[in-house]
Amino acid sequence: MAGHSKWANMKHRKARQDAKRVKIFTKLIRELTVSARISPDVDANPRLRTAVAKALLNNMTRDAIDRAIKRGAGEQDGSNYEELVYEGYGPCGVAIVVETLTDNHKRTVADVRSAFTKYGNMGTAGSVSYLFSKKGIISFAPGLSEDQVLDIALEAGAEDVVSHEDGSLEVITSPDSFNDVREALETAKLVADDAEITMVPSVKAEVDAEHVVKFFKLIDMLEDFDDVQNVYHNADIADDVMALVP
C-alpha cells in the first residue's frame, strides 16, 4: 500500500482479532482437526504443520493442539466438516473471498448470504477469486534490516522480501515453501509477528471514509460466524481512514 503504514494496519487487524480470541481458538481447532484427517504426522503433512504453527503463534497450548489432532485422526469423536468457499463484493467494490468449514452447508450459506445482503452483494463461484493468488506471508515488525532476513529467506525458498515505508518487512513464499522458509527464519532467531498462508490480491480497491465502517461491519459479521475460517479481501485503506474504525 503505497503511502500507507502496513504495520499500523496489521496491528489494527490483530487488535480486532484479539477481541475475538475465543472464536479464533474455535477456528484454529477446527482447522487442526480437518488437517489431521489427511495425516496426523506433522512432519509429513504441510497443511497440519501450518495449522500447528498458526495455533502456537496465537498462544494455543500444546495440549489443546494435540487433542484437536487426535480428534481429526479419529482417536476422538468429531464432526464431519466440508470445505466451502463463497465470493462477493463489499462497499466500494471490494472483492471478498470467504473460506468455511461446515457440518451444515445450508446454515453456512444462509449466514454468509445474510451478511452480503446487508452490507454488499454475494457473487457466484469464480466471480472474484480470479483476483487472488495463494501465497505465504511472513511479517516482521519494524526494527529488522532487510539484509538480516533476505539471505536466509531466499536460500530457504522464498520468492521475495518486501520492505515497507514504515520499516516493516514481509517475506513472500509459495504455499509449498512456506513452512520451510518460516522454520529457517525461526532457526536464525528471526521470529515473525505474523505468519500465514493467505490470498493475495492482484489489484486493490480503495475504501473511503464514507464506507469504511460499513466495510468492517461486513468483515466482522462474516468472521463472527462459527463456520467461517478465513475472510480475504482486496481493500486498500489509508491510515487516516483506518483511524475512523471503532
VMD Tcl script that draws the C-alpha trace (Angstrom):
set ca {
  {0.00 0.00 0.00}
  {1.99 2.96 -1.20}
  {1.86 5.75 1.35}
  {0.09 3.58 3.94}
  {1.53 2.04 7.09}
  {1.50 -1.70 6.59}
  {2.40 -2.27 10.22}
  {-0.29 0.09 11.55}
  {-2.92 -1.76 9.53}
  {-1.64 -5.13 10.77}
  {-1.72 -4.02 14.41}
  {-5.28 -2.80 13.92}
  {-6.26 -6.17 12.46}
  {-4.56 -8.08 15.30}
  {-6.32 -5.90 17.89}
  {-9.65 -6.78 16.32}
  {-8.69 -10.47 16.33}
  {-7.64 -10.31 19.98}
  {-11.14 -9.12 20.83}
  {-12.45 -12.35 19.30}
  {-9.91 -14.68 20.91}
  {-12.42 -17.43 21.81}
  {-13.74 -17.57 18.25}
  {-10.20 -17.64 16.85}
  {-9.37 -20.64 19.03}
  {-12.52 -22.40 17.78}
  {-11.47 -21.81 14.16}
  {-7.89 -22.95 14.84}
  {-9.11 -26.17 16.47}
  {-11.40 -26.84 13.51}
  {-8.52 -26.35 11.05}
  {-6.24 -28.62 13.10}
  {-8.92 -31.31 13.18}
  {-9.60 -31.20 9.44}
  {-5.89 -31.04 8.56}
  {-5.13 -34.06 10.74}
  {-7.56 -36.18 8.72}
  {-5.08 -36.05 5.83}
  {-2.37 -37.36 8.17}
  {-1.71 -36.77 11.89}
  {2.04 -36.76 11.16}
  {3.02 -33.09 11.38}
  {6.30 -33.61 9.51}
  {4.57 -35.35 6.59}
  {1.52 -33.06 6.40}
  {2.32 -29.46 5.32}
  {-1.22 -28.25 5.96}
  {-1.10 -29.58 9.52}
  {2.36 -28.06 10.07}
  {0.95 -24.70 9.03}
  {-2.08 -25.12 11.30}
  {0.09 -26.04 14.29}
  {2.41 -23.06 13.69}
  {-0.56 -20.69 13.48}
  {-2.05 -22.14 16.66}
  {1.23 -21.67 18.54}
  {1.54 -18.11 17.21}
  {-1.88 -17.45 18.74}
  {-0.74 -18.88 22.11}
  {-2.75 -22.10 21.96}
  {-1.40 -24.74 24.34}
  {0.28 -27.91 23.12}
  {-2.35 -29.98 24.93}
  {-5.18 -28.28 23.04}
  {-3.32 -28.74 19.75}
  {-2.69 -32.43 20.44}
  {-6.35 -33.02 21.34}
  {-7.50 -31.44 18.07}
  {-5.04 -33.56 16.07}
  {-6.21 -36.75 17.83}
  {-9.82 -35.82 17.10}
  {-9.03 -35.36 13.43}
  {-7.07 -38.60 13.27}
  {-10.12 -40.49 14.52}
  {-8.86 -41.11 18.03}
  {-11.69 -38.97 19.42}
  {-15.17 -38.23 18.17}
  {-15.51 -35.18 15.93}
  {-17.83 -33.66 13.35}
  {-17.53 -34.17 9.61}
  {-16.61 -30.83 8.10}
  {-16.98 -29.82 4.47}
  {-14.83 -27.08 2.95}
  {-16.86 -24.48 1.01}
  {-15.84 -21.12 -0.48}
  {-18.13 -18.14 -1.10}
  {-17.40 -14.92 -3.01}
  {-18.87 -11.47 -3.23}
  {-18.41 -7.72 -3.14}
  {-18.41 -5.25 -0.27}
  {-18.63 -1.44 -0.18}
  {-16.50 0.42 -2.78}
  {-16.38 -2.71 -4.94}
  {-14.07 -4.59 -2.56}
  {-13.69 -8.23 -3.62}
  {-14.20 -10.72 -0.78}
  {-13.48 -14.46 -0.56}
  {-14.91 -16.43 2.38}
  {-13.49 -19.85 3.30}
  {-15.67 -22.06 5.51}
  {-15.56 -25.41 7.26}
  {-19.07 -26.61 7.98}
  {-21.12 -29.61 9.02}
  {-24.29 -27.90 7.78}
  {-23.90 -26.17 4.42}
  {-27.48 -24.85 4.42}
  {-26.82 -22.94 7.63}
  {-23.50 -21.65 6.34}
  {-24.74 -20.34 3.01}
  {-27.70 -18.68 4.74}
  {-25.35 -16.92 7.18}
  {-22.92 -15.75 4.50}
  {-25.74 -14.59 2.23}
  {-27.31 -12.60 5.06}
  {-24.07 -10.66 5.60}
  {-23.60 -9.89 1.93}
  {-27.25 -8.91 1.57}
  {-26.93 -6.43 4.44}
  {-23.61 -4.82 3.50}
  {-22.65 -5.89 -0.03}
  {-23.50 -8.32 -2.81}
  {-22.95 -12.07 -2.92}
  {-21.38 -13.35 -6.12}
  {-21.15 -16.66 -7.89}
  {-18.24 -19.11 -7.77}
  {-15.26 -17.57 -9.54}
  {-16.67 -14.05 -9.59}
  {-13.77 -12.58 -7.58}
  {-11.37 -15.42 -6.75}
  {-9.52 -14.85 -10.03}
  {-8.26 -11.59 -8.49}
  {-6.34 -13.50 -5.79}
  {-3.44 -15.93 -5.63}
  {-2.48 -18.09 -2.64}
  {0.81 -17.04 -1.04}
  {2.66 -17.46 2.23}
  {3.25 -14.15 4.04}
  {5.70 -13.92 6.94}
  {5.60 -10.47 8.55}
  {8.15 -8.70 10.75}
  {7.68 -5.53 12.77}
  {9.87 -2.50 12.08}
  {13.35 -2.89 13.51}
  {14.98 -5.59 11.39}
  {17.15 -4.73 8.42}
  {16.20 -6.24 5.09}
  {19.68 -7.81 4.86}
  {19.06 -9.75 8.09}
  {16.10 -11.50 6.50}
  {16.89 -11.55 2.78}
  {19.67 -14.13 2.51}
  {18.05 -16.65 4.86}
  {14.61 -16.32 3.31}
  {15.74 -16.61 -0.31}
  {18.03 -19.55 0.43}
  {15.14 -21.37 2.08}
  {12.94 -20.86 -0.99}
  {11.18 -17.53 -0.54}
  {10.00 -15.69 -3.65}
  {10.65 -12.15 -2.39}
  {11.27 -9.93 0.62}
  {9.34 -6.65 0.63}
  {10.39 -3.65 2.74}
  {7.64 -1.11 3.54}
  {7.94 2.61 4.19}
  {7.31 2.16 7.92}
  {10.23 -0.31 8.24}
  {8.14 -3.48 8.44}
  {9.13 -6.45 6.28}
  {7.18 -9.17 4.50}
  {8.63 -12.41 3.23}
  {6.60 -13.78 0.31}
  {6.59 -17.54 -0.39}
  {4.69 -20.12 -2.37}
  {2.32 -22.23 -0.25}
  {4.64 -25.23 -0.71}
  {7.75 -23.45 0.59}
  {6.01 -21.53 3.39}
  {6.89 -23.89 6.23}
  {10.50 -24.35 5.13}
  {11.06 -20.59 4.98}
  {9.31 -19.92 8.28}
  {11.32 -22.61 10.05}
  {14.60 -21.38 8.54}
  {13.89 -17.87 9.83}
  {12.96 -19.19 13.28}
  {16.18 -21.23 13.39}
  {18.05 -17.99 12.73}
  {16.19 -16.42 15.71}
  {14.12 -14.25 13.39}
  {10.66 -14.87 14.84}
  {7.81 -13.34 12.85}
  {4.97 -11.35 14.35}
  {2.55 -12.93 11.89}
  {2.86 -15.87 9.50}
  {0.08 -17.34 7.39}
  {-0.88 -18.74 4.04}
  {-3.31 -16.21 2.63}
  {-4.96 -14.96 -0.55}
  {-3.04 -12.03 -2.03}
  {-4.99 -9.73 -4.39}
  {-3.56 -8.70 -7.76}
  {-5.45 -5.38 -7.63}
  {-6.71 -3.25 -4.74}
  {-9.97 -1.38 -4.17}
  {-9.71 1.80 -2.13}
  {-12.19 2.15 0.72}
  {-13.09 5.76 1.51}
  {-14.04 7.37 4.81}
  {-17.75 7.25 3.96}
  {-17.78 3.46 3.59}
  {-15.00 2.15 5.87}
  {-17.22 1.48 8.90}
  {-19.77 -0.35 6.76}
  {-16.95 -2.38 5.20}
  {-15.68 -3.55 8.58}
  {-19.21 -4.34 9.74}
  {-19.39 -6.77 6.81}
  {-16.00 -8.30 7.58}
  {-16.82 -8.60 11.30}
  {-20.20 -10.15 10.59}
  {-18.62 -12.76 8.31}
  {-15.78 -13.53 10.71}
  {-18.19 -13.93 13.62}
  {-19.96 -16.88 12.00}
  {-18.71 -20.11 13.57}
  {-18.40 -21.84 10.19}
  {-16.21 -19.13 8.62}
  {-12.49 -19.87 8.80}
  {-10.96 -17.07 6.75}
  {-12.11 -13.88 5.06}
  {-9.87 -12.39 2.36}
  {-10.35 -9.05 0.63}
  {-8.56 -6.56 -1.60}
  {-9.39 -3.42 0.38}
  {-6.84 -0.62 0.36}
  {-7.33 1.59 3.43}
  {-5.32 4.71 4.17}
  {-4.08 5.30 7.72}
  {-6.37 8.29 8.36}
  {-9.38 6.30 7.12}
  {-8.42 3.26 9.24}
  {-8.35 5.53 12.29}
  {-12.10 6.10 11.86}
  {-12.89 2.45 12.61}
  {-14.02 1.83 16.23}
}
mol new
graphics top color blue
foreach p $ca { graphics top sphere $p radius 0.5 }
foreach p [lrange $ca 0 end-1] q [lrange $ca 1 end] { graphics top cylinder $p $q radius 0.2 }
display resetview
